């Protein structure tokens, strides 16, 4: 991993000033610290874990893999990293890009081939959102492969901004108060999903990906759908952030500072058991102004 950093950083910094290089070093340290804190806070990775790191070819999953490799080399626990990417057979998909890059990292990796593209196109009408079905098919395939290789954890590259966006998606469009947890047991109870980038800002990951010159592969299946609900939420949050810097971070902190008794979920808090002891033997005063 150290060799990869030495190779990648100068390529991004050759024409930059010394100050830019120092800023990059600060960025890398900040991201490593945030990933380490998320792992510690939520017990994401334990001794003996075999972590299947899901690589989409986007900036977030690339950064997650790099950061986990760096942390593995200095972590107090021993764990394996296996990179897995899903080739969904999209037209024009550059099949050679990720294998070439992953080989340079000297870690085990798999390219899982499944034509989910044709399935999505055959089911979803032209112009309609494909992300929901595509995501379900992709998740099901990755769950199945995780079992095949004996993975104890499955790492996804969702970051802080993804988590906040999901909160508002569920709030505005689903009538639910929920987001993305840093650690999740699948509905069937057979898989643990972790999000090591939970504390990382998207803007930091964008800067990191650019500096590291990751081989980014865009999603041609859904990337042109500009009017998706998530894109609307993203624009809303960015507008808020420009007007009130730090608002996204404040919202994110609120997700870890919940008061169940001040919501309305009767399964979350037992309102029926709220009682106080009152001495009803006391007589009522005469009807008059009472000066306390």
N, C-alpha and C positions, 0 to 999 in steps of 0.2 A: 504493500500500500504506500509506503514512504516513497518508493521509486516512482509510483504514479503521480504523486503530488509534485515531486521535483520535476517531473517531465511536463506536467500540465500548467503549473503556476507560471513559469517563465514565459510560456507561449502567450499567456494572457497579459503578461506584465512587461514584455520587452520594450514596448513603446510608451509605457506608462511611467509616471513619475514615481519617485521613492515613496511619496505620500500615498499614492494609489496602492502600492504594494503593502504598505503598513495597514491601510484600510481593509485590504483583502484578508490579511492575517487576523485582524480583529473580527472580521465577519466569520471566518472559519472557526475561530475560537468560540464565538458566540453561538454558532449553530451546534458545535460539538457539546457545549455546555448545556444548551437547551434540550438536546436529544438525551444527554446523560441524565438530566433532571427528570425528564418525562419517564425514562426507564426506571429511575429510582422511585419516583412518586407513585407510579402505578404498577410497579413490579412487572414490567413488560417482559424482561428477559431474565431467566434464572439459569443456574449452573446446570450444564448438560443439555440445554435447549438446542434443538435443530430448527433454525429460523429460516423459513422460506420467504425470501424477499421478492416481492412481485414487481417486476420491471415493465412499465408500459412504454418506455422510450421517451417519456416526458421529463421535464426538469425536476419535478418533485421526487419521482422514484429514483432517478439517477443520483440526486443529492442524498437521498435516504441510504442507498447502497454504499456510497462513498463514506458517509459519516459512520455507518454501522461497522464497516470494515476498520476504520480508524479506531473506533471505540473498542472493538473486539481485541485489538492488539494491546490495549492498555487496561482492559476491564478486569475487575477482581474475580469475575466468574468466567468459566470456560463455556463457550457456546459455538455452534457451527453456523455458517452462513451459506445458503444455497440460493442462487439467483434463478428466478423462473420468469420467462416472458411468454406471452400468449400471442401466437400468430393467428389472427382472425381472418386471414385471407382477403384483406381489403385490396382492391385494385391498386397497383402501383406500390404496394408495401415493400420497402427495401429490406429484403430478407437477410442480407449480409451484414447490415450495419451493427446490430446488437451482438451477434456472435463474435464478430471481430473485436468489438470493444470489450466484451466480457472476458474473452480469452486473455486480454492484456492485464486483467485484474488478478489472474491466477487463483480463481475461486471456482468451485463446481457450479455449473449452470445448465439449464435445460430450456429448449425452445419447444413449447407445446403447441401443436398445430390443430386448430379446429375452425371450420368454416362457419363461424357465427355470422359473418357478414351476409351470406346468402339467406340465412334464416331470418335475420332482421329485415332485410329488404323484401322478403316474401310475405312478411306478416304486417309490417308497418306501412301504411299508405304514404305515397310520395308527399314530402313537405311536412310530415308529422314528426314529432320528436322520437328519435331512436334510442336515446341514452338509457331510458329505463330498462327496456328489454335487453339491450346490449350489455348493460351492467349485470343483470341477473344471469345471463348466459355465461358471461365471463367469470362471475363469482362461482357459479356452480362447477365450471370446468376446473378452476383453481382449487376449490375445496376437494374435488375428487383427486387431483394430482397430489395435493398435500398428503392425503392418506397413502398414496402409492409410495411416496419417498419417506414416510414416517416423520413428517414435520410436526413439531410440537407447537409452533407458533407461525402465523402467517402475517407478514408485515406489509402494510399498505402505506402509500405515500401521502396521505391526507395531512394537511397542515392547519395552523390556527384559523386562517381565513376560510378554509373549507368547512371547518367546524361551525364557525359563526354563520356562514351562509346557509348551512343545513338547518340551523336553528330557525332562521327566518323563513326558509322554504316550508318547513313543517308548520310554523306558526301561521303564515299567511295563506298557504294553499292546502294544508292538511288538518288544520285545527288541532295540532298537537304541540306540546311544549317539550321538545326533545331535539338533540343534536347528534353528534358523533362522539362516542366515548373513546378514550385512549386505549381501552382494552375491552374486548367484547367476546362473550361466548356465543357461538352460532346457535340458531334456533333448535337445531337437532342435538346440541350439546356435545358435538364431536370435534369442534375446532375453536381455537383461540385466535382472534384477530387483534393485532396490535398496531398502533399508529405512533411510531417513534417521533414523528415531526409535529406532534400535537402542539408544542409550544413555539414552533417556528413560524415566522411571518412569510407570506408569499413573496413580498418584495425582496427579502433577504435571499430566498431560494432562487429567485430570478437572477439576482446579482451573482450568486455563487455559481449557478449553471453557466452563466456567460463567462465568468472568469476561468472556470474549469474546462470550458469548451466541450461540454458533454455532447454526444451525438444525438440530438433531439429528433424524434420522429413524431410529426403531428398526427392527430386523429382525423383521417380523411372522411370517416364515416359520419361523424356528428360535428366536426369542428366548424362547419359552415353554417350551422343553425344558430344565427345571432340572436334570435328572439326567445331562446329557452328561458324558462323561469329562473334558473340559476344565474344566467347572464343579467337578468333584470335585477336580481338581488345584489349581484356583484357591483353593478353600476350604482345602486342605491347606497351601498356601504362605502364605496369610494367617494361618492358625493358627500356623505356624512363626514368622512375622514378629512376631506379638504376643508370643510366648514368647521369641524370640531376635531382637531388632531388628537389622536389617542382614544377616540370613541370605540373603535373596534376592539382594542385591548381591554377597555373597561367592560364591554359586553362579554368578552371571553372570560374575564375574571369572575363575572357574575355566574357563569355556569358552574363554578366551583364554590359558590357561596349561596346555596339554595336554602330557603326557609320553607319547608313543606307545610307548616302550619299556616302560612300566609298565602297558600294557593287554594285550589278548590278540588283537588283530587282526593276522593274519599278512600281510595285504595292506598294512597301514599301516607295519609295521616288520618287517624281515627278520631274524627270530630265528635262522634257519638259518645265517646268516653270522657269528654270535657265536662267536668263538674267542679263545683266549689262547695265547701261546707258553710251554710248560712244558718244563723240562729233565728229560726222563724217564731220562737216563743216571745220575742220582743214585740211589744205592742206598737201600733202606729201612733205617731204624735197627732195632736189635733191639727185640723187643717188651718194652717196659718203660715206666716213667713218664718222660716227657721234660720236663725243666724248661726252659722258654723264658724 
